[in-house]
Amino acid sequence: MSAPSVLIAGCGDVGGRLASQLLAQGWTVSGLRRSVARLPAGVTGIAGDLFDADCPIAWPTSPIDYLVYSAAATDHDEAGYRAAYVDGLRNVLSWLKQHGQKPRRLVFVSSSSVYGQQQGEWVDESSATQATGYSSRLMLEAEHLALHSGIPASVVRLTGIYGPGREWLLTQVRQGYRVVAEPPLYGNRIHVDDAAGLLAYLLQADARGVALDECYIGVDDAPAPLAEVVAWLREYLGVTEWSAEASVRRAGSKRCSNARARALGWVPRYASYREGYAAVLEGQK
């Protein structure tokens, strides 16, 4: 039996790491992005723009076993989000149809921002979603499009991604920014390698014939209050000063569960922010 093939539409940071993990498992990987020169070695590049309705010239003509849609908004306004998540996915589905291709499964990379809980509640895949702004509303619209595309589909709602090159909180902590301790503002995180690893795990499970659910949350084992994370990072970094004029602010407070993904057998490499940020900071030395 030949190795499965996957096309990653929007093959950026998470998609590129997913590609590398699947290549190591013998998969055939194609990646669509504007600049194919930035794709990992071994990935077949498809130069194209998800925002353009015209099918890329290099779109494959052979069957595609799996499609991963992992776009990122270029413009962080309502039009930018619609272009990236709704219109872009609709374009890709159209290109598949033009070529008579029907993947075994579509995996749509979504966001935990679709949950509007704010009181520290535990959230899982069965929890109510709430579109509190255009970004979550459009993400839910894109999820609906994926799940009703005629292709078996799973959406993966990733929480706050951190890792090399994604160091906003580290910058804040180094500047001595304050954070409110009470009431606790629970945040949810996943290291970028674990985000890619979860996607790879789901694809590999499907390829083995494991029945997948329509939705998974991508998060580590330990949602934590932001004040706790900041305190740990301050100690790790040796920061002693506090900034007088600024504070780290976060809207909402919820605790996302990874129980469904873990029940499938997935285990995050970085169980909490401690292991993950320690790896990031060690990599900077």
Buried (B, 14 or more C-beta within 10 A) or exposed (E): EEBBBBBBBBBBBBBBBBBBBBBEEEBBBBBBBBEBEEBBEBBBBBBBBBBEEEBBEEBBEEEBBBBBBBBBBEEEEEEBBBBBBBBBBBBBBEBBEEBEBBBBBBBBBBBBBBBBBBEBEEBBBEBEBBBBEBBBBBBBBBBEBBBEBEBBBBBBBBBBBBBEEBBEBBEBBBEBBBBBEEEBBBBBBBBBBBBBBBBBBBBBBBBEEEEBEEBBBBBBBBBBBBBBBBBBBBEBEEBEEEEEEEEBEEEBBBBBBBEBBEEBEBEBEBBBBBBBBBBBBEEEE
